Amino acid sequence: MTLRTAALGRWAGLAAALLLTVPGVLRPLSGSLLDHVDLVFHEAGHVIFSPFGETLMLLGGSVMQVLVPLGCALTFLFRRDRYAAGLVTLWTAQSLAGVAAYVRDAPTRNLDLITGDPDTHDWWQLLGAADALSLAAPLGNMLAFLAFACLVAGVLLAVWDDVR
């Protein structure tokens, strides 16, 4: 395989990854294939963090949903594979955007939850217990900004070796 063919393959892979992740970053409630993957890690986070009390159990879903792709990206960076790290950082961005939407939904609890019970909304419980539901929008917006920053960082990492 020539260097040019390899670079074209990498650019095609990046384009596919962007098609998979960008809609989830820009419109996190529109539904994405990765949402189902995120959900598995989100629910696993509740189980993993449950021995540490209710607050950490509630936070654990969102934390694990973001930590898994972030951990994968960091593993690739440690291995000096910036391209793979960049692609997985795009997943991190999509996952963060999903958490941002979940946080912003806390006051209204309009999202369909897998439990079917709006009283099981993690962020409604967390922010409500702290009498901080008014912080849902700013916190969600901050997470959305971080998601966009991860999107940009992911693209830059993925193209690093091809453009320098």
Backbone bond lengths (Angstrom), bond angles and torsions (degrees), N, CA, C in turn:
res aa  C-N    CA-C-N  psi(-1)  N-CA   C-N-CA  omega(-1)  CA-C   N-CA-C  phi
1 M - - - 1.454 - - 1.530 108.31 -
2 T 1.300 115.14 131.27 1.460 119.13 -179.95 1.524 110.26 -78.27
3 L 1.307 114.52 162.71 1.461 120.48 178.05 1.523 110.56 -60.48
4 R 1.321 116.36 -39.62 1.464 121.03 179.91 1.531 111.54 -65.27
5 T 1.321 117.42 -41.45 1.462 121.40 178.44 1.526 110.74 -64.46
6 A 1.330 115.99 -41.01 1.465 120.25 178.59 1.525 110.42 -63.09
7 A 1.331 116.86 -43.36 1.467 120.27 179.38 1.529 110.58 -63.69
8 L 1.327 117.46 -41.09 1.470 120.21 178.11 1.529 110.89 -62.60
9 G 1.317 115.95 -39.58 1.466 120.00 177.74 1.515 111.84 -63.98
10 R 1.313 115.74 -39.58 1.473 119.80 178.56 1.524 110.56 -65.53
11 W 1.337 116.76 -41.89 1.466 120.24 178.92 1.524 110.48 -65.93
12 A 1.323 117.36 -37.21 1.472 120.46 177.29 1.528 110.10 -66.58
13 G 1.325 116.86 -39.95 1.463 120.70 176.98 1.513 111.83 -63.59
14 L 1.325 116.21 -40.57 1.460 120.15 177.57 1.527 110.25 -64.31
15 A 1.327 116.80 -42.96 1.472 120.03 178.84 1.531 110.75 -60.15
16 A 1.323 116.85 -42.52 1.472 120.27 178.25 1.523 111.08 -63.99
17 A 1.325 116.06 -42.79 1.467 119.68 179.03 1.521 111.11 -63.72
18 L 1.318 116.87 -38.58 1.466 120.12 177.91 1.531 111.06 -66.16
19 L 1.323 116.79 -40.22 1.472 119.79 177.18 1.527 111.18 -61.90
20 L 1.314 116.38 -31.97 1.460 121.19 -179.27 1.525 112.57 -79.97
21 T 1.332 117.37 -30.70 1.467 119.44 -171.31 1.523 115.52 -107.13
22 V 1.309 118.23 -35.85 1.469 119.96 -174.15 1.529 112.74 -59.21
23 P 1.341 119.48 -43.63 1.475 116.99 177.62 1.535 112.53 -57.96
24 G 1.317 117.36 -35.86 1.456 120.71 178.52 1.511 113.69 -70.99
25 V 1.332 116.81 -24.39 1.462 120.38 176.51 1.528 109.73 -80.65
26 L 1.319 116.32 -43.85 1.460 120.10 -176.65 1.530 112.87 -77.50
27 R 1.338 116.77 -34.79 1.465 122.03 179.77 1.531 108.77 -135.81
28 P 1.330 117.18 75.96 1.471 119.96 -171.69 1.521 114.95 -63.72
29 L 1.304 118.21 -15.28 1.466 119.90 -179.41 1.527 112.23 -98.11
30 S 1.332 117.03 6.41 1.462 120.47 -176.57 1.524 112.73 -81.18
31 G 1.299 117.74 -13.07 1.456 121.07 179.86 1.515 110.86 91.38
32 S 1.303 115.87 128.18 1.461 122.08 -176.81 1.519 107.95 -145.25
33 L 1.306 115.49 152.10 1.454 120.21 176.09 1.530 110.97 -56.19
34 L 1.322 116.33 -38.34 1.466 120.12 -179.46 1.524 112.93 -69.73
35 D 1.321 117.95 -19.24 1.472 120.07 177.19 1.523 110.95 -57.82
36 H 1.320 116.85 -36.80 1.465 120.39 -179.70 1.533 110.73 -69.35
37 V 1.315 116.05 -36.99 1.466 120.43 176.60 1.527 109.12 -66.93
38 D 1.335 116.10 -45.73 1.466 120.81 178.38 1.527 111.23 -57.15
39 L 1.326 115.87 -41.17 1.464 120.59 -177.83 1.525 111.41 -60.94
40 V 1.327 117.06 -40.09 1.469 120.45 179.09 1.527 110.08 -59.88
41 F 1.331 116.39 -48.06 1.467 119.64 -179.01 1.529 111.48 -70.80
42 H 1.333 117.17 -32.56 1.463 120.99 177.00 1.537 109.83 -61.28
43 E 1.311 115.58 -52.13 1.474 119.24 -178.51 1.526 111.39 -66.02
44 A 1.328 117.74 -36.85 1.465 120.22 176.35 1.523 110.76 -62.39
45 G 1.326 116.60 -35.03 1.460 120.39 178.30 1.514 112.42 -61.43
46 H 1.341 116.62 -37.68 1.466 119.34 176.76 1.524 110.54 -61.34
47 V 1.322 116.05 -43.32 1.468 120.43 -178.99 1.526 110.67 -67.40
48 I 1.322 116.28 -45.85 1.470 120.85 -177.12 1.526 111.62 -63.52
49 F 1.326 117.34 -39.93 1.468 121.01 -176.47 1.532 113.03 -89.61
50 S 1.322 118.53 -5.77 1.467 121.04 -176.41 1.530 114.74 -59.79
51 P 1.342 120.86 -32.11 1.463 118.99 178.38 1.533 113.77 -66.13
52 F 1.333 117.62 -12.37 1.458 121.13 -173.76 1.526 113.55 -100.72
53 G 1.309 116.73 15.75 1.451 120.60 176.65 1.520 112.93 104.01
54 E 1.329 114.22 165.40 1.459 119.90 -173.58 1.529 113.07 -64.23
55 T 1.320 117.32 -41.90 1.463 119.36 -178.17 1.519 111.24 -61.59
56 L 1.326 117.26 -48.39 1.460 119.81 179.32 1.521 111.81 -68.55
57 M 1.323 117.24 -31.74 1.453 119.81 176.02 1.527 109.95 -63.85
58 L 1.338 117.21 -43.39 1.459 120.81 178.89 1.525 111.56 -66.17
59 L 1.323 117.08 -42.85 1.464 121.62 177.65 1.525 112.29 -68.86
60 G 1.320 115.24 -30.95 1.463 120.93 -174.15 1.506 114.78 -55.64
61 G 1.319 117.71 -33.89 1.458 119.54 179.41 1.513 111.67 -62.85
62 S 1.307 116.77 -53.10 1.464 120.89 -179.07 1.530 110.92 -66.78
63 V 1.328 116.40 -39.86 1.464 120.28 -179.73 1.525 110.08 -62.09
64 M 1.314 117.77 -48.28 1.459 121.17 -177.40 1.526 111.12 -66.80
65 Q 1.317 116.63 -35.61 1.466 121.68 179.44 1.526 110.82 -59.50
66 V 1.320 116.91 -32.73 1.463 121.33 180.00 1.530 111.09 -93.81
67 L 1.335 117.30 -35.46 1.470 120.09 -177.15 1.524 113.34 -65.68
68 V 1.317 117.79 -33.54 1.465 119.02 -177.86 1.531 111.20 -63.73
69 P 1.340 119.19 -55.43 1.470 116.14 178.25 1.533 112.88 -65.69
70 L 1.326 117.28 -34.87 1.462 119.84 177.83 1.527 110.73 -63.25
71 G 1.325 116.40 -42.54 1.464 120.64 177.55 1.520 111.96 -62.65
72 C 1.325 116.59 -38.29 1.467 119.97 176.20 1.525 110.41 -64.20
73 A 1.325 116.56 -44.07 1.471 120.38 179.32 1.523 110.77 -61.20
74 L 1.317 116.77 -44.22 1.469 120.44 179.57 1.526 111.35 -64.87
75 T 1.319 117.32 -35.84 1.461 120.94 177.21 1.522 110.34 -63.10
76 F 1.332 116.90 -44.09 1.465 119.78 177.33 1.526 111.15 -65.10
77 L 1.321 117.34 -38.81 1.467 119.42 177.11 1.524 111.08 -62.65
78 F 1.328 116.35 -41.96 1.458 120.94 178.34 1.527 110.45 -59.69
79 R 1.326 115.98 -34.58 1.468 121.78 178.39 1.532 111.75 -83.51
80 R 1.325 116.60 2.80 1.467 124.11 179.73 1.532 112.69 63.78
81 D 1.318 116.21 31.33 1.467 121.05 175.63 1.526 107.60 -105.09
82 R 1.326 115.46 82.24 1.462 120.56 -176.55 1.524 112.33 -63.33
83 Y 1.309 116.75 -34.76 1.464 119.86 -179.72 1.534 110.48 -61.26
84 A 1.319 116.84 -53.12 1.467 120.43 179.69 1.528 110.70 -62.96
85 A 1.329 116.27 -40.11 1.473 119.70 177.77 1.519 110.29 -60.40
86 G 1.323 116.83 -40.36 1.460 120.50 179.05 1.519 112.13 -63.62
87 L 1.328 116.65 -44.28 1.463 119.25 -179.97 1.528 111.36 -62.85
88 V 1.322 116.56 -41.72 1.464 119.42 -179.41 1.527 110.96 -73.04
89 T 1.327 117.08 -27.11 1.465 119.96 174.57 1.529 110.07 -65.43
90 L 1.317 117.26 -30.99 1.471 120.18 174.44 1.525 110.14 -62.47
91 W 1.327 116.78 -39.40 1.470 120.49 176.13 1.528 109.28 -64.73
92 T 1.328 117.05 -40.89 1.462 120.53 176.98 1.527 110.08 -57.28
93 A 1.326 116.58 -42.99 1.470 121.37 178.97 1.524 110.92 -60.89
94 Q 1.305 116.41 -46.34 1.473 120.90 -179.81 1.526 110.38 -62.51
95 S 1.321 116.68 -41.49 1.458 121.09 -179.44 1.526 111.29 -67.28
96 L 1.327 116.78 -43.11 1.467 121.28 177.16 1.531 111.04 -60.88
97 A 1.323 116.48 -40.29 1.471 119.93 178.61 1.522 110.62 -63.15
98 G 1.326 116.66 -36.86 1.464 119.90 176.48 1.520 111.82 -64.53
99 V 1.325 116.68 -41.88 1.465 120.41 177.00 1.528 109.64 -64.67
100 A 1.326 117.05 -40.08 1.468 120.74 178.95 1.531 110.55 -58.59
101 A 1.313 116.52 -44.47 1.467 120.22 179.18 1.527 110.84 -64.98
102 Y 1.329 116.56 -38.13 1.460 121.60 178.95 1.532 110.31 -64.37
103 V 1.331 115.98 -43.07 1.468 120.26 178.81 1.525 110.08 -63.28
104 R 1.334 116.93 -47.42 1.472 120.43 -178.68 1.524 112.17 -62.74
105 D 1.321 116.93 -24.82 1.465 121.39 -179.36 1.533 112.80 -78.94
106 A 1.311 118.11 -10.89 1.469 121.70 -173.15 1.529 114.15 -51.86
107 P 1.324 120.79 -47.65 1.475 119.14 -177.45 1.534 113.98 -64.66
108 T 1.323 116.57 -34.62 1.478 119.40 -175.52 1.518 113.75 -98.89
109 R 1.313 116.79 -25.24 1.474 123.28 -178.89 1.531 111.78 50.60
110 N 1.315 116.09 51.38 1.462 121.17 179.76 1.523 114.11 -89.25
111 L 1.321 117.16 -17.50 1.465 119.75 -178.40 1.525 110.96 -66.82
112 D 1.312 115.44 145.45 1.459 120.33 173.07 1.524 108.11 -77.97
113 L 1.313 116.12 119.67 1.460 120.98 179.57 1.518 109.05 -98.10
114 I 1.322 117.47 155.32 1.459 119.38 -179.51 1.521 111.54 -66.97
115 T 1.328 117.00 -22.14 1.463 119.84 177.50 1.525 111.26 -77.72
116 G 1.347 116.55 -22.26 1.460 120.51 -175.48 1.515 113.24 78.69
117 D 1.321 117.31 -2.93 1.464 122.39 -176.67 1.531 109.74 -112.06
118 P 1.338 118.43 112.37 1.470 119.36 -178.57 1.529 113.42 -62.95
119 D 1.325 117.45 -19.04 1.464 119.87 178.25 1.530 112.52 -72.62
120 T 1.336 117.36 -8.35 1.466 120.35 177.57 1.531 111.64 -96.24
121 H 1.308 117.61 11.02 1.473 122.36 178.32 1.530 108.50 -64.95
122 D 1.329 116.18 116.01 1.470 121.55 -175.07 1.522 112.53 -54.84
123 W 1.313 116.28 -50.84 1.455 119.80 -174.10 1.519 112.53 -73.99
124 W 1.311 117.88 -28.08 1.468 120.74 173.39 1.524 108.75 -64.94
125 Q 1.333 116.25 -42.61 1.464 119.98 178.47 1.532 111.29 -66.62
126 L 1.332 116.82 -45.54 1.470 120.53 -178.06 1.521 111.97 -64.70
127 L 1.323 116.56 -53.21 1.459 119.81 -177.36 1.521 111.74 -72.19
128 G 1.323 116.19 -34.92 1.465 119.71 178.35 1.515 111.71 -64.59
129 A 1.330 116.99 -41.23 1.464 120.74 179.44 1.521 111.36 -63.74
130 A 1.322 116.47 -28.52 1.465 121.19 179.55 1.527 111.40 -94.70
131 D 1.314 116.93 7.54 1.472 122.89 -176.30 1.533 109.85 51.50
132 A 1.349 114.53 46.14 1.462 119.86 -173.98 1.530 112.02 -131.04
133 L 1.311 117.70 28.66 1.466 119.49 179.18 1.528 111.80 -60.17
134 S 1.327 117.15 -25.60 1.463 120.27 178.05 1.535 111.74 -66.22
135 L 1.332 117.53 -15.24 1.466 121.28 179.01 1.524 112.59 -88.57
136 A 1.333 117.19 -2.83 1.465 119.97 -177.35 1.525 111.63 -59.55
137 A 1.314 117.72 -47.18 1.470 120.25 -178.45 1.527 111.86 -65.16
138 P 1.342 119.62 -50.30 1.468 117.55 179.63 1.529 113.35 -63.60
139 L 1.326 117.45 -38.43 1.459 120.06 178.38 1.523 110.39 -66.35
140 G 1.331 116.12 -44.42 1.458 119.90 177.37 1.519 111.92 -61.84
141 N 1.329 116.81 -39.81 1.462 120.48 178.68 1.526 111.59 -66.06
142 M 1.329 116.97 -37.30 1.457 120.40 177.18 1.535 109.94 -64.10
143 L 1.327 116.64 -42.85 1.464 120.43 178.48 1.532 110.79 -65.63
144 A 1.324 117.10 -36.91 1.466 120.45 177.23 1.524 110.20 -64.48
145 F 1.332 117.19 -39.69 1.461 120.85 176.22 1.527 110.26 -62.07
146 L 1.336 116.94 -44.45 1.467 120.61 177.65 1.527 111.11 -61.80
147 A 1.330 116.41 -36.64 1.465 120.31 177.52 1.525 110.06 -62.21
148 F 1.328 116.56 -45.02 1.463 119.82 178.90 1.524 110.41 -64.41
149 A 1.333 117.20 -39.89 1.470 120.86 177.77 1.531 110.23 -62.31
150 C 1.320 117.48 -39.55 1.469 121.05 176.83 1.529 110.86 -64.89
151 L 1.309 116.31 -37.03 1.462 120.68 177.74 1.528 110.01 -60.71
152 V 1.312 116.45 -48.82 1.467 121.23 179.15 1.533 110.00 -63.28
153 A 1.328 116.57 -46.01 1.471 120.47 -179.97 1.523 110.73 -61.55
154 G 1.319 116.84 -39.43 1.461 120.10 179.15 1.517 112.33 -62.57
155 V 1.318 116.56 -43.71 1.463 120.01 178.12 1.531 110.09 -63.50
156 L 1.329 116.64 -45.29 1.464 120.07 -179.41 1.528 111.36 -61.84
157 L 1.315 116.69 -42.14 1.473 119.44 177.58 1.520 111.35 -63.12
158 A 1.322 116.01 -42.52 1.467 120.07 -175.97 1.524 112.19 -66.70
159 V 1.311 118.04 -32.77 1.462 120.33 -177.11 1.527 112.40 -97.96
160 W 1.308 118.35 -2.84 1.470 123.34 -173.81 1.537 112.71 -47.46
161 D 1.308 116.18 -52.59 1.464 119.66 -174.56 1.527 112.61 -73.53
162 D 1.337 116.75 -22.80 1.461 120.05 -177.43 1.523 112.87 -85.87
163 V 1.332 117.84 -20.49 1.455 119.11 -175.59 1.527 113.94 -110.45
164 R 1.283 117.35 -7.67 1.475 116.83 -179.00 1.490 112.42 -89.97
